[in-house]
């Protein structure tokens, strides 16, 4: 059966965010003329993957309406169709004002969040231009992702307009973080929960990012979710696959990714643990951070090395040349609510590399449960310096353990994350709607 036309909302295709990578891999090989994306301007940048889809509508000032004082501070994004060739796409994107961004992120948002109004600062409407674009494309299916209340409401009004089968794919448990503070926290928690349940009721197919999320959402919302996590091209990721597990006196531990507030704390604690292990075992473990920004604490540790990002095509070689790959999580309670049922996009990529994985994450997270179930990583769940150092020492001195978890990870990548099998299942699921 021919592939249907799919309208994707709230998430662009790219290779620099978890959602964008997952989307690119799930829709890999789809007819480019049968895909279209409608999303907000702040999600679009020069990293958009034009190989998968070139039909984009940017939700800008004609669709997004802001309340005071943000309507006077927010950048006025272009509304309309974006031609996705390299030059015209770059011309459409305007350079962000650092001063304006600082005022919004450092002052306006924190104030609104503190008083409990952050979830009601904006709304998205259907402009006549957007409706015309939707009519011209004529989708058979709507595929929606949501990371905020605004995304939920936009998905609902767009579904009401198009009246087409709706697929909703949940990536992170952000509803659990609603109503954290402010005078109106109970109001917003109740309201967002009601709106979210409306979206779930409207959806013909519900997808989750992990089995843990599917189980939790069945209990919480009484709905059945099908799990679709990031699939990988096994052939691409195993072309430099590691097959030896001896260590020199100067082994390397690589972390590749973002450095957010919570992740930053976990990374520094791990750097301290490495320093302690180096002193106790009289070796020289090097901790390599492949991140966009260099952490401020980097110079406090002589064995920490900062490298800039490499191209996506070079990652298999970089991963396999490292002795260990670190996958750290944030241990704060607020962050745990958000990431508890998520699965990191890079996890299957790490698995296929053949390099032993060190997972540093809370016991309750989906990834910790997954890794323990399949014995495909050294799982460290204690947010404690001495315990981290002890676990790390065991991995350093035990070659058999290193080889066992690495080989198990390769098997899990083949069995559960091979893009050939996963995307075939994904396609059949979508086609079943029409």
Phi, psi and omega per residue, in radians:
X1 nan 2.481 -3.111
X2 -1.152 2.612 3.106
X3 -1.231 2.418 3.134
X4 -1.387 2.885 3.010
X5 -1.377 2.236 -3.085
X6 -2.092 2.203 3.017
X7 -1.684 2.120 -3.140
X8 -1.824 2.274 -3.124
X9 -2.159 2.487 3.049
X10 1.352 0.150 3.121
X11 -2.686 2.058 3.060
X12 -1.457 2.851 3.000
X13 -1.418 2.271 3.037
X14 -2.802 3.078 3.112
X15 -2.111 0.438 3.118
X16 -2.244 0.071 3.018
X17 -2.304 2.703 -3.127
X18 -1.046 -0.788 3.141
X19 -1.137 -0.713 -3.133
X20 -1.161 -0.680 3.117
X21 -1.189 -0.796 3.128
X22 -1.046 -0.783 3.131
X23 -1.082 -0.784 -3.126
X24 -1.061 -0.701 -3.111
X25 -1.323 -0.644 3.126
X26 -1.171 -0.651 -3.112
X27 -1.705 0.197 3.131
X28 -1.014 2.302 3.129
X29 1.506 -0.041 3.088
X30 -1.214 2.636 3.068
X31 -1.084 2.061 -3.075
X32 -1.005 -0.586 -3.130
X33 -1.283 -0.139 -3.120
X34 -1.912 0.352 3.081
X35 -2.232 2.440 3.064
X36 -2.544 2.586 -3.087
X37 -2.223 2.313 2.992
X38 -2.103 2.068 3.140
X39 -2.691 2.913 -3.085
X40 -1.236 2.677 -3.073
X41 -1.080 -0.576 -3.086
X42 -1.198 -0.256 3.103
X43 -1.525 -0.238 -3.070
X44 -1.701 2.348 3.081
X45 -2.683 -3.002 -3.060
X46 -1.292 0.008 3.092
X47 -1.614 0.089 3.134
X48 -1.034 2.329 -3.130
X49 -1.455 1.828 -3.090
X50 -1.495 -0.109 3.131
X51 -1.297 -0.471 -3.084
X52 -1.579 -0.763 -3.053
X53 -2.621 2.464 3.106
X54 -2.179 0.075 -3.107
X55 -1.813 1.696 -3.077
X56 -2.113 2.473 2.951
X57 -2.111 2.139 3.129
X58 -1.549 2.107 3.076
X59 -1.353 1.891 -3.068
X60 -2.121 -2.494 -2.991
X61 -1.154 -0.372 3.122
X62 -1.371 -0.345 -3.118
X63 -1.922 -0.631 -3.071
X64 -1.687 2.172 -3.124
X65 -2.037 2.292 -3.068
X66 -1.962 2.589 3.098
X67 -1.507 2.901 3.049
X68 -1.148 2.408 0.085
X69 -1.671 0.025 -3.033
X70 -1.140 -0.472 -3.113
X71 -1.131 -0.351 3.093
X72 -1.671 -0.246 -3.083
X73 -1.824 -0.593 -3.050
X74 -1.181 2.500 3.068
X75 -1.082 2.463 3.141
X76 -1.511 1.661 -3.112
X77 -1.290 2.506 3.030
X78 -1.059 2.445 3.036
X79 -1.918 2.288 3.045
X80 2.428 -3.016 -3.095
X81 -1.253 2.424 3.064
X82 -1.941 2.179 3.059
X83 -1.400 2.036 -3.002
X84 -1.597 0.997 2.817
X85 -1.870 2.757 -2.943
X86 -0.951 -0.769 -3.043
X87 -1.272 -0.896 -3.081
X88 -1.157 -0.556 3.107
X89 -1.158 -0.778 3.120
X90 -1.115 -0.621 -3.138
X91 -1.165 -0.568 -3.111
X92 -1.237 -0.588 -3.093
X93 -1.399 2.236 3.131
X94 -1.718 2.566 3.077
X95 -1.140 2.312 -3.111
X96 -1.307 2.504 3.063
X97 -1.377 2.049 -3.124
X98 -1.138 -0.645 3.140
X99 -1.149 -0.794 -3.134
X100 -1.103 -0.752 3.128
X101 -1.086 -0.713 -3.134
X102 -1.110 -0.745 3.135
X103 -1.075 -0.768 -3.108
X104 -1.198 -0.887 -3.033
X105 -1.305 -0.588 -3.069
X106 -1.598 -0.366 -3.047
X107 -2.190 -1.025 -3.024
X108 -1.106 -0.946 -3.114
X109 -1.090 -0.810 3.122
X110 -1.018 -0.657 3.120
X111 -1.154 -0.824 3.136
X112 -1.118 -0.650 3.116
X113 -1.178 -0.692 -3.110
X114 -1.118 -0.707 -3.116
X115 -1.534 -0.046 3.029
X116 1.519 0.513 -3.125
X117 -2.048 0.098 -3.056
X118 -1.082 -0.485 -3.096
X119 -1.448 -0.004 -3.138
X120 -2.184 0.427 -3.030
X121 -1.475 -0.262 -3.090
X122 -2.640 2.858 3.034
X123 -2.606 2.713 -3.136
X124 -2.016 2.280 -3.120
X125 -2.014 2.901 3.077
X126 -1.627 1.925 3.074
X127 -1.401 2.888 3.110
X128 -1.123 -0.615 3.119
X129 -1.147 -0.728 3.125
X130 -1.149 -0.739 3.127
X131 -1.065 -0.693 3.115
X132 -1.115 -0.743 3.111
X133 -1.101 -0.730 3.113
X134 -1.100 -0.740 3.139
X135 -1.151 -0.687 -3.135
X136 -1.151 -0.675 -3.141
X137 -1.292 -0.725 3.104
X138 1.061 1.102 -3.092
X139 -1.169 2.647 3.020
X140 -1.598 -0.519 -3.050
X141 -2.458 2.542 3.011
X142 -1.859 2.248 3.071
X143 -2.021 1.967 -3.026
X144 -1.981 2.440 2.981
X145 -2.117 2.534 -3.140
X146 -2.451 2.358 3.089
X147 -2.201 0.189 -3.112
X148 -2.822 2.949 3.079
X149 -1.055 -0.723 -3.122
X150 -1.055 -0.710 3.102
X151 -1.085 -0.697 3.127
X152 -1.086 -0.846 -3.109
X153 -1.132 -0.677 3.114
X154 -1.137 -0.699 3.108
X155 -1.058 -0.690 -3.117
X156 -1.188 -0.814 -3.097
X157 -1.231 -0.559 3.110
X158 -1.219 -0.685 3.085
X159 -1.114 -0.676 3.117
X160 -1.105 -0.609 -3.123
X161 -1.320 -0.818 -3.032
X162 -1.449 -0.558 -3.117
X163 0.962 0.810 3.101
X164 -2.011 2.776 3.100
X165 -0.952 2.448 -3.038
X166 -2.076 2.266 3.000
X167 -1.932 2.287 3.072
X168 -2.075 2.228 -3.094
X169 -2.043 2.052 -3.120
X170 -1.660 2.230 -3.099
X171 -1.790 -0.737 -3.129
X172 -2.368 2.653 -3.088
X173 -1.490 1.018 -3.113
X174 -1.151 -0.479 3.108
X175 -0.994 -0.472 3.133
X176 -1.200 -0.310 -3.115
X177 -1.620 -0.115 -3.136
X178 -1.227 2.494 3.103
X179 1.309 0.639 -3.134
X180 -1.307 -0.576 -3.049
X181 -2.698 3.104 3.053
X182 1.637 2.888 -3.105
X183 -1.181 -0.415 -3.041
X184 -1.936 0.385 -3.021
X185 -1.078 -0.704 3.129
X186 -1.171 -0.649 3.119
X187 -1.081 -0.860 -3.086
X188 -1.196 -0.666 3.135
X189 -1.073 -0.771 3.130
X190 -1.183 -0.738 -3.081
X191 -1.177 -0.828 -3.132
X192 -1.127 -0.652 3.096
X193 -1.078 -0.726 3.118
X194 -1.124 -0.776 -3.126
X195 -1.163 -0.698 3.135
X196 -1.120 -0.686 3.125
X197 -1.167 -0.550 3.065
X198 -1.097 -0.768 3.113
X199 -1.085 -0.749 3.120
X200 -1.097 -0.713 3.127
X201 -1.125 -0.593 -3.122
X202 -1.318 -0.411 -3.013
X203 -1.305 2.371 3.078
X204 -1.409 -0.584 3.087
X205 -2.357 2.343 3.105
X206 -1.976 2.292 3.136
X207 -2.098 2.522 3.078
X208 -2.060 2.958 -3.128
X209 -1.676 -0.192 3.132
X210 -2.692 2.805 3.075
X211 -1.158 -0.575 3.116
X212 -1.113 -0.700 3.095
X213 -1.159 -0.752 -3.139
X214 -1.032 -0.729 3.135
X215 -1.168 -0.814 -3.137
X216 -1.083 -0.742 -3.105
X217 -1.242 -0.481 3.032
X218 -1.126 -0.724 3.121
X219 -1.229 -0.732 -3.017
X220 -1.374 -0.759 -3.027
X221 -1.971 -0.139 3.139
X222 1.238 0.494 -3.098
X223 -2.113 2.603 3.074
X224 -1.602 2.221 3.128
X225 -2.023 2.463 3.039
X226 -1.704 2.293 -3.099
X227 -1.466 2.179 2.984
X228 -2.342 1.884 3.088
X229 -1.790 3.079 -3.111
X230 -1.067 2.043 3.035
X231 -1.523 2.736 -3.119
X232 -2.249 2.669 3.029
X233 -1.398 1.745 -3.047
X234 -0.979 -0.741 -3.110
X235 -1.057 -0.699 3.130
X236 -1.149 -0.786 -3.030
X237 -1.409 -0.298 -3.124
X238 -1.786 0.117 -3.084
X239 -1.179 -0.350 3.037
X240 -2.110 0.424 -2.973
X241 -0.919 2.304 -3.118
X242 -1.251 2.404 -3.133
X243 -2.364 0.264 3.096
X244 -2.382 2.569 -2.970
X245 -2.329 0.335 2.991
X246 -1.291 2.661 3.132
X247 -2.084 2.498 2.992
X248 -1.472 -3.059 3.102
X249 -1.359 -0.047 -3.136
X250 -2.358 1.151 -3.137
X251 -1.229 2.828 -3.103
X252 -2.072 2.465 3.000
X253 -2.067 2.122 -3.074
X254 -1.868 2.330 2.897
X255 -2.069 2.187 3.113
X256 -2.145 2.058 3.135
X257 2.799 -2.715 -3.078
X258 -1.527 2.848 3.056
X259 -2.188 1.505 3.084
X260 -1.584 -3.107 -3.080
X261 -1.019 -0.938 -3.105
X262 -1.240 -0.757 3.110
X263 -1.050 -0.678 3.135
X264 -1.011 -0.762 3.128
X265 -1.114 -0.733 3.138
X266 -1.153 -0.685 3.138
X267 -1.139 -0.740 -3.134
X268 -1.176 -0.687 3.094
X269 -1.079 -0.667 3.113
X270 -1.180 -0.642 3.081
X271 -1.073 -0.691 3.105
X272 -1.132 -0.701 3.130
X273 -1.128 -0.712 3.103
X274 -1.087 -0.743 3.127
X275 -1.062 -0.702 3.126
X276 -1.162 -0.756 3.122
X277 -1.113 -0.711 3.109
X278 -1.017 -0.727 -3.127
X279 -1.218 -0.690 -3.078
X280 -1.318 -0.662 -3.098
X281 -1.694 -0.054 -3.135
X282 0.984 0.797 3.072
X283 -2.162 -3.020 -3.092
X284 -2.390 1.270 3.081
X285 -1.195 2.276 3.086
X286 -1.771 2.275 -3.134
X287 -1.812 1.865 -3.063
X288 -1.725 2.157 3.099
X289 -1.856 1.969 3.093
X290 -1.785 1.484 -3.007
X291 -2.337 2.792 -3.135
X292 -1.156 -0.739 3.141
X293 -1.994 2.505 3.103
X294 -1.426 2.165 3.136
X295 -1.043 2.555 -3.100
X296 -1.146 -0.427 -3.095
X297 -1.525 -0.053 -3.022
X298 -0.945 -0.751 -3.058
X299 -1.267 -0.118 3.102
X300 -1.404 -0.149 -3.084
X301 -2.268 2.036 -3.006
X302 -1.187 -0.374 -3.102
X303 -1.708 0.168 3.087
X304 -1.650 2.220 -3.116
X305 -2.086 2.319 3.115
X306 -1.852 2.228 3.047
X307 -2.128 2.591 3.082
X308 -1.369 2.962 3.133
X309 -1.080 2.599 3.008
X310 -1.917 2.933 3.141
X311 -1.168 2.705 -3.114
X312 -1.002 -0.655 -3.109
X313 -1.179 -0.360 -3.129
X314 -1.577 -0.163 -3.045
X315 -1.078 -0.726 3.132
X316 -0.981 -0.701 3.133
X317 -1.197 -0.767 -3.128
X318 -1.108 -0.761 -3.137
X319 -1.105 -0.784 -3.053
X320 -1.290 -0.396 3.133
X321 -1.401 -0.246 3.087
X322 -1.441 2.683 3.112
X323 -1.427 -0.525 3.104
X324 -2.525 2.643 3.058
X325 -2.068 2.196 -3.106
X326 -1.700 2.331 3.074
X327 -2.150 1.615 -3.074
X328 -1.672 2.658 3.095
X329 -2.158 2.860 3.044
X330 -1.479 2.389 -3.100
X331 -1.767 0.047 3.141
X332 -1.216 2.652 -3.094
X333 -1.124 -0.711 3.126
X334 -1.115 -0.733 3.132
X335 -1.186 -0.655 -3.124
X336 -1.063 -0.647 3.095
X337 -1.034 -0.677 -3.075
X338 -1.322 -0.744 -2.977
X339 -1.769 -0.008 -3.009
X340 -0.947 -0.705 -3.072
X341 -1.856 0.177 -3.119
X342 -1.514 2.830 3.038
X343 -2.200 2.122 -3.114
X344 -1.066 2.382 -3.098
X345 -1.048 -0.626 -3.061
X346 -1.379 -0.150 -3.089
X347 -0.987 -0.880 3.112
X348 -1.114 -0.557 3.108
X349 -1.143 -0.775 3.062
X350 -1.024 -0.783 -3.086
X351 -1.042 -0.765 -3.069
X352 -1.264 -0.304 -3.078
X353 -1.216 -0.413 -3.094
X354 1.472 0.005 3.109
X355 -1.584 2.335 -3.133
X356 -1.013 2.391 -3.090
X357 -1.779 2.379 2.988
X358 -1.898 2.015 3.119
X359 -1.792 2.101 3.125
X360 -2.006 1.695 -2.980
X361 -2.685 2.719 3.070
X362 -1.052 2.568 -3.112
X363 -0.969 -0.584 -3.011
X364 -1.399 -0.126 -3.065
X365 -1.301 2.657 3.135
X366 -1.076 -0.669 -3.088
X367 -1.204 -0.640 3.108
X368 -1.134 -0.751 3.113
X369 -1.117 -0.713 -3.126
X370 -1.127 -0.813 -3.103
X371 -1.161 -0.654 3.112
X372 -1.205 -0.701 -3.139
X373 -1.046 -0.724 -3.070
X374 -1.751 -0.009 -3.124
X375 0.856 0.853 -3.056
X376 -1.949 0.254 3.083
X377 -2.834 2.764 2.954
X378 -1.429 1.910 -3.011
X379 -1.683 2.083 3.095
X380 -1.997 1.982 -3.062
X381 -1.945 -0.023 3.127
X382 -1.640 2.122 3.137
X383 -1.502 1.092 -3.002
X384 -2.479 2.292 -3.034
X385 -1.002 -0.891 -3.065
X386 -1.151 -0.654 3.130
X387 -1.234 -0.646 3.065
X388 -1.083 -0.798 -3.135
X389 -1.075 -0.711 3.138
X390 -1.120 -0.767 3.123
X391 -1.123 -0.696 -3.126
X392 -1.170 -0.700 3.119
X393 -1.078 -0.713 3.112
X394 -1.029 -0.705 -3.130
X395 -1.206 -0.635 -3.116
X396 -1.188 -0.678 -3.042
X397 -1.590 -0.175 -3.026
X398 -1.985 1.628 3.137
X399 -1.108 -0.689 -3.117
X400 -1.055 -0.680 3.119
X401 -1.153 -0.755 3.132
X402 -1.038 -0.810 -3.096
X403 -1.192 -0.663 -3.111
X404 -1.107 -0.867 -3.099
X405 -1.201 -0.562 3.129
X406 -1.201 -0.765 -3.135
X407 -1.209 -0.631 3.061
X408 -1.106 -0.704 3.140
X409 -1.097 -0.703 3.106
X410 -1.068 -0.751 3.139
X411 -1.124 -0.721 3.136
X412 -1.133 -0.693 3.117
X413 -1.055 -0.771 3.133
X414 -1.154 -0.744 -3.035
X415 -1.309 -0.736 -2.969
X416 -1.910 -0.269 -2.973
X417 -2.247 0.170 3.119
X418 -1.163 2.139 -3.053
X419 -1.069 -0.502 3.140
X420 -1.072 -0.830 -3.123
X421 -1.286 -0.785 -3.045
X422 -1.183 -0.819 -3.116
X423 -1.176 -0.551 3.076
X424 -1.119 -0.745 3.087
X425 -1.142 -0.725 -3.140
X426 -1.071 -0.794 3.125
X427 -1.076 -0.797 -3.133
X428 -1.075 -0.636 3.131
X429 -1.109 -0.769 -3.133
X430 -1.220 -0.765 -3.128
X431 -1.072 -0.522 -3.122
X432 -1.055 -0.388 -3.137
X433 -1.272 -0.391 -3.058
X434 -2.017 nan nan
